[in-house]
Amino acid sequence: MLPFGVTYYPDQWPRETWDRTFAEIKQAGLNIIRFGEMAWDWIEPEPGKFEWKELDRAMDLCAKHGIKVLLGIPTSQVPVWFFRKNPNSRPVAQDGSLYPEYGPRPNICKDNPEYRKLAERMARKLVQRYRNHPALLYWQVDNEPVYPPLDHTTSNDFCHCEHTRQAFIKWARKRYGTIKHLNEVWGTRFWTCTFSRFEDIRTPKAGIWEAVSPHIFLDWFRFKSERIRDWVTKLARIVKQYDKKHKVGTNGFVGIVTRVPDHSIIGDELDFYGLDIYPKGGRMAQRDLAYMYDIWRSFCRVTNCEFHITELQGGQNVRWGAPEHVEGPEIKGWTELAFKYGAQALLYHNWKPPLFGAETAGFGILKPDGSPTKRLETIKNLAKSVRKLKIENRKSTIGIAYLRSSEVETYQEQGPPRGIAGQWEPVRVEIGLMHTLMSMPGAYQAVYKPNRPVDFIFERDLDIGNLPYRTILMPNPYLLSEEQYVNLKKWVSRGGTLITESRFGQKDQNGHLYPKPLLEDLLGVVHEYTEPTAKGFFDGLKGKGKKPLIIKKKVGKGKVIYANFSLFLEIANGSKKWLNLVRRNAK
């Protein structure tokens, strides 16, 4: 069975309407429903008091109508009563301000031990109760797991509570072993930051672009990604302890560096990793959507889990994103493209728009009163064709590098614009907050062909030399370890084509500047300076004669094409000249 369904939250609708609604979902040709992931207080309305009657009823009705369930384990948002029992548990920002007890998501720090104890209890009880239920198909742990906040609603950074500080110390001790080694990597001799003991370590609170040690900042983001991975892994292991039959996964989305973890590690022990995607909300053309599908499929490839779409926009956006009306043909295009790009399950969000809450009147396939729409007719027709689909696993000959460490380092160094005249010119967002996420679409545009998947590769691919491609495009190649560089150069010498750009290998994996950047060895030139400009970064190079903007060099059986400027950002900003150059050389 190819899972093809919808989210629908019975806890938000009158109980007497459930039977009819589940029947209508089945009649639409959908075979799976997702619910439960945000319903902790529905199941446990008071601490230790579990009420299963309504969830039992919902599961039984799904079984009655022959619908399977993706059942969420609701650990992403704690009930309000949690703070009555644990009043000092609100997440803490770098400036000491506290996160709201309810409203924004997630409202709890995942390092909080009281939260973890109750979340693990919830997981055990839920799995033990429903593991043999005939309607159950999959488990979802957490929901879009991140440190607060989920949305980019504040520039504050969370969480800096004592629980997180202790977890950060433990992580650093395991990574570096001795305080001497840690001080060397973190460059703590700069501005009097040396730690004499591990217990002296504090979380980096100096702000995004004044963090004193960019090396600490880089590790802070690595730590947070690994903590998120370890948390969803722990929940998945609890599920598998009691239920070895049903697959377990979670979901996420692509976004700004400070708000999402490194997705290339999250699915390490999951059976699936789901993408939540709203094409109309993001005003995505077909190429933009293909880009999102390709990058998420690649996150799943590198962690060896299934590529699912857990939320695909079913109606118009509210609260965030473009609010335009969604038409049936648009949904058809998004859906067909998802399966062409390797999705192994797809659920729309959602069946009916909620009548209350922060997403009132949003996203629903139906009208608020439950009456049908042209979107529903489109989905009914799609359901008939989806039954016959066979998922293709097509191999890509092209890889685009997504270097998370380079992204974090660029973000930290450039930061938001500073408007103090005479001190620091305000820099554009293109070379600060979003540089990597704005450069990668330029690389993708250069190699995009309709219905031809392209792989993204990650630092862990470079670490082990897993590079089965003819061409690799490498935007923002700022941080590269020597091992990654050696593997990349070996790949080129065996016949690969590397197309890359300014700042190649200027820093190592810890964010330390190489005395001689790796591009000097790669290209046989001398690097004199790098300058941030309104159009990105520009490298000043010295060699025999005047160096052109593009340098081509043969390396063994392969070749390198190097731009001493932000090539892929230029393409993303509309340069046909550079677009055509990459297209001619990428095969």
N, C-alpha and C positions, 0 to 999 in steps of 0.2 A: 504494500500500500504506500503510495506517495502521499505524505501528509499535506493536505491542502485545506486550510481552514481559516479561523477567525478568532480574535479575542472577544470575549463576552463575560461580563462580571456579574454573576447572579446576585451577589451581595449588594449591588447597587440598584436592584430592581425588585418590585413586589414579588413575593414567593408564588403567588397565584398565576403569574405570567410566565413562569419558567418552562412549564411543560409545552405550552404553545410555541415559545421562542425556540426551544431546542428542536421541536418538530420542523419549524420553518428553516432553521439552519441546515437540518438534514435534507429537506426538500430542495434547498439551493444547491445541493451536490457537494457540500462541504463535509469533511470527514473527521475534523479535529477542532477542538475548542481549547483555548488557553485561558485559565483564570487562576486566582489564588495568590499571585505573586505580591500583591499589595494589601493583603487582607488579614494581617496578624490579629487585629482587634476583633475581627469577625469570628475567629476560631478561639481566641483567648481574650475575652472581654475584660476579665479581671485576672490579676496574677495568679497562676496556678489553677484557674477555673476554665476548663476546656469545654466548649459547646460544639458538638459535632453534628447536631441534628440537621442543620441547613446544608452543610457541605456534603453530608451523607446523601441528602435528598437530591442535590445537584448532580452528584456523581451517578446516582441510581437512574436519574432521568436521562443522562447521557447514554448509559448502558441500554436503557429501554429503547432509545431512538437509534442505536447503533453508531454512536459518535464516540470517538476516542478523545482523551483529555491530555493536554500538556499541563500538568498540575504544578503550580508554583509553590515553593516553600518560602513563605513570606518573611524573609529576614532582612529586607533592605530598609524597612521603615519601622521603628519601634512604636508601640502604642503610647498614647499620652500617659497612661498609668505608669509606664516605666520610669518617668521622671519623678513621680510621687514616691516610688520605692527607692530611686537612686537619684536624689536631687542634684548631685554634683557631677553629672554625667554628660553635660552638654559639650559638644565639640568646641575647641578653643582655636581662635585665629592667631596669627603671628603677632598681632597687636593686643592680644588678650581679650578681645571681644568674643562673646558667646553666640553660638548658633541657636536659632529658634527651636523650641521643643517640638513644634509641629508646623506643618506647612511645606517649606522647601524640602527637597530630597537630596541625599538621605539625611535623616535627622540625628544620626548617631555615628560615633567613631567606631570603626570595626576593630580597634585595638582595645576597646573597653571590655574588661573581663566579665562584668555583670551581663553586658549585652551578649557576649560570646556564649556564656553559660546558658542563657535563656534561648538564644537562637539555636544552639545545638540541641537543646531539649525539644524545641519545636520541630526540628528536622527529624529527630528520632520518632517522636509521637506520630507525625504525619506519615512517615514512610511505613512504620509498623502497621498503621491503620489501613492504608490504601494500597499496599504493595501487591495484593492479590485481587484488587478490584477489577472487574472485567472492562471497565471504561478506560483504565489507565494505559497510556502509551509511553509518555516521557515525564521526567522530572525536570523542573527548572529551579536551580538554586539562586537565591538573591534576585536582584533585578537591576540591570545596568550598573554593576558594582563599581563604585568610585569612593574616594574620600569626599566629604562635603566640600562644596555644593555640586550638584549634578549640572546645573545650568551656570552660564557665565553671568551671574547676577551681581557679583561682587568681586573686587580685586583682591579680597582677603584670601589667605592661604590656610587651609585646614588639613590635618588637625595637629595642634601643638600641645595637646594635653600631656600629662605626666605618663600616661599609659603608652602613648605613641613615642615619647622621648625614650622610655625604657626599651621599647621594641627597636628603636633606631640604634641605641647603644649596642644591644644584643646583635643586631644585623651587622654593625660596623666591626664589632669584635670578631665575629665569625669570618667576615670578609678579609680583614687585615691582620688578625692574629696578635700583633703587638701595637702598642700606642706609638712607637717610633715609626713603624711602617705607615700607620694611619696619618701621622703628621706629615710624612713625606708626600703621600698621595694628595692630601688636602692642602698642601702648600701653606701650612699654618704659620710659617715664619713671616708671612706677609701681614703687616698691620697687627702684630701681637695677638695671634689667635692660637698659639700652641696649647695643646691639651697635655697635661702631665699625667692624667688618669682617664680611663674610659668613662668613669662616672662624672667627669667634668663636662662631657659632651652635652650641648644643648641643640635643639632643632634650629635650623637657620631661619631667623626672624627678621633679618635686616631688610627684607623687601626683595622684589624680583630682580631689579637691576643694580642694587647696592649690596649684594649678598657677600661682599668682601672676598669670599672664597667661592669661585664658580665651581670648584671641584666638590665642595660640600653640597652645593645646590644640585649638581649633577647626580650625586649619590642619593640625595634626598628623593629625587624623582624615581631613581631606580628602586630604592627602598619601598616607596609607596606602591609601585607596580608589583613588586614581588610580594608585598603584604596582601594585596588584592588577590593575586594568583593563589597564594597559600591559603587564603580564607575560602575561596570558592572550591579549591582542591579539598580542603578539610570537610566542607559540607558534602561534596561529591563522594568522598570516602565514607562518610556516615551513611549516605543513601545506599552505596554499594555494599556496606556491611550487612544491611537488612534486605536488600533487593538486588539480586544479581541478574535479573531478567530485563529490567527496563533501563533505557538510556537516560543519561543525565547531562545537563548542560546549563548554560546561562546565556545572557544576551548583552549587547553593548552597541555603541555607535562611534562614528569617527568625529573628532572635534578638536578644539584647541588644546594645546599641549598641557596646560595646567589642570584640565578637567577630566582627562581620560588616562587610563593606564596604558602601558605598552601592550597592545593587543597581541603582539606576536609571541607572548609568553603565557597569556591567560588560560588558553585551552589545553595546557600540557596534559592534564589528566581528565579532561572532559570528553564526552562522546560527541557533543555538538557545541557549536558556538554560533549564536544567532545575531543577525544584524537587524537593527531597528532603523528604518529608512523612510523618509517622507519627501518624495521627489518634488511634489508641487510646493511644499513648504520651503524647500531649498531652491526652487526655480531651476530644476535640473533638466538640461537637454539630454538626449539619449546618450551622448558621449560621457556626460557627467555621471549619469547613473551607471553606465558600464564601468566607469572608473571605480565607483563605490563597490560594485559587485566584485570586481577583480581584486581590489585590495582586501576585501573581507574574505573572499575565497582563499587568498594567499595567507591570511592570518590562520585560517583553518588548515591549509596545506602544511605550514611549518610546524603546527602542533598536532598534526595527524588526527584531526577531528572533522566531523561533518559540517558542511556549510549550510546553515538554516537561515531563513528570514523569519524572524519572530514577530516583527511588526512592519507591514507595508501599508502605506497610507490608504485609507478607505474613504475618506471624506476630507473636507477642507480643514486647514489648520486653524487652531485658535491659540492664543497666548504667546506663541512664538512662530517665527517663519512667515512666509507669504500666505495670506488668508484667502487666496482665490478659490473659487468653486472647482471641484474635481469632476471631470466628465468620465463616462464609461470607457471610451476609446483610450484615454490616458492610462487607466488601470490595466486595460488589456495589454498595452505596450510595455508597461512596467513589469507585468507578470511574465509575459513571454520572454522578455529579455532576461529576467532572473533565472529562468530554467536554462536558457541558452548559455548562461554564464556559470552554470554548475550548481545552482541551489538545489538542495536535496529535500527541502520542506519549505512551505510558505504559508504564513498566516497574515490576514489583513487586520488592521486596527482601525475601527472595531465594528461590531455588528450594529449597535445603535449609539448615537451620540448621548453622553450623559446629560441628565436634566439638572444636575447640581455639581458643584465643585469647580476646580481650576480649568477644566476642559469642557465646560458647558457648551453643548451644541457642536462639538468638534469631532472630526474624524469618522463619523458614522457612515456606514454603507447605506443604511435606511434613513428615513426622516425621523425626527424625534418621537413622533406618534407610532412609529413602527411600520408605516406604509412604505411600499416598495419604491425604488428609484431605477433609473437607467443603469446606474452602477451595479445594482443587484442583478439586472438582466445580463449585463456583461459577464459578471462573475459566474452566473449559472451556466452560461455558454462555455466559459473557460473550464469549469469543472468537468464538463463532458470530454474536452480535449486533453485535459491534464491526466485523466485516467490512462491514456494510451502513451504517455510520455516515457521515454527512456533517457535517463540522465547521461549525458556524454562527458567523458573525462578527457578533454582535449589538451594536449601538451603545448606549452608556449615555447617559442624559440627566443623570446625577448624577455628580459627581466628589468624591472625598474627598482632601484635601491631606495628603501625608506630607512634612513639612518636615524633612529630615535635619539641617540646621544648627540648627534649634530643638531637636531631640532631643539633639544633642551638647551644646549650651549648657546645657540644663536638667540634663542628667546631670552636667556639670562643676560647676555652681553648687550643686546640692543634695547630690549625692554620697550616700554611705552614712550611716546614722544615727550621730550623735556622742553618746556617753552621758555627757559631762562635765556634771554638774548646774551650773546657773547660767551656763554659757557658751553653749550651743547646744542647744536642745531637739531630741531625736531626731526626725527627720522621717520620715514614712512613705515606703515605697518608691514609692507612687503619685505622689509629686511629686518624685522623684529619679531613681533608676536606670532606672525603666521608665515614666516618665510618658507619653511619646508612645505607646509600644506598649500602654499600658493605656487611653489616651484614644481611639485610633482605633477599637477595637472598639465603643466607645460610639456613635461616629458611624455606624459600619456597622450596628449594631443598629437605629438609628433609621430607616434607609432600606432595610433588607433585606426582600426578598420572595423566596420560593423560586424558584429557576431564573431570576432576573433579575440578570444581571451588573451590577456597579457598577465604574466606573473609579476608580483612584487617580491623582492627579496629583502632580507633583514640582516641585522648584525650577526645573528646566530648562523645564518647561511654562510656569511663571509668567514666566521670563526672556524668552520669545519671545511670550507672550500666546496660547499654544495652549490655548484654553479653550472647546471646543465643547459646553458643558453649559448646562442651564437652572438647575441648582442646584449650588453648591459648598459643602461642609462643610469647615471649616478648624480642626482641633484644634491646640492648642499653637502659635498663630501668633506666636511670640515674636520671631523674626528674619525681617525682610523688607527687601529692598533697596528703594530708592525706585523703581527701574525695575519691580520686581515689583508694588509697590503701585499704580503708575500703570496698569499693564496690568490689574490686578485691578479697579481702580475704573472703568476704561473698560468692562470686561466687565459690571459691575453696571449702569452707566448705559445700556447697550444692552438691558437687560431681564433680567439675571441676578439670582438670589437668592443672597446670601452669608449663611451661618449660621456664626458664629464665636464666640470666647470670650475670656476674660481674657488680658491681656498682648499684645493685638494690636499688632504693629509697634512694640514698645518698643525693639528694638535693630535695628541695620542688619546687613548681610550679614557684617560683620567682628566682630559682637558688641559694637559700641560703642552706648551708650545714646543714643537720640535726645533732644535737649533737650526736644522736644515729641513724644511718641509719636504714631505715625500714626493711632491711634484717635481722637485729638482732631480731626484733619481729617475723618476718616471720619464721625464721629458728632456733631461740633459740641459737644463737652463738654470739660471740663478734668479731666485725670488728676492726682490728688494722690498716690496711693501704690498699691503692690501688696503684699499680705501673703500669705505662704504659710501655709496653715491645714491642719488635719487632713483637710479635704475637698478640698484643692487650692489654687489661687490665687484671691485675691479682689482686685478693683480698687476703690479708693476714687475716685469720680468726683464732680465738682462741676459743677452747672449750675443751671438755673432750677427751683427746687423740689427735692424729694427724688427722687433717681434710682431707678427700680425695678431689680430684678435683670435684667430683660430690656429692652433698648432696641430699638425698631423704627424704621427711618428709610428714607424713599424717597430714592433716588439716581438721578436721571434717570428712565428707564423701569423701573428695577429697585429692589431693596430690600435692606437689610442688617438682619439680626437678630443682635443682639450680647448675649451673656451676660457680665456682669462677674464671673463665677466660672468654675470649670472644668466647664462644661456637659457635655462628653462623658464626662468621668470620672464625673460624677454619674449619667449614664445607664448607663454600664458597671457602676456599683455598685448599680443597681436602681431608679433614680428613674423612676417611670411618668409623673409630672407633666411632667418635662422631655423624656422620650421622646415623649410625645404632642404637645408643642409643636413639636418638630422635624418630626415626621411630618406635621403639618398644613401646614407651610410648605415642605417639600421635595417637589418634583415632578419 
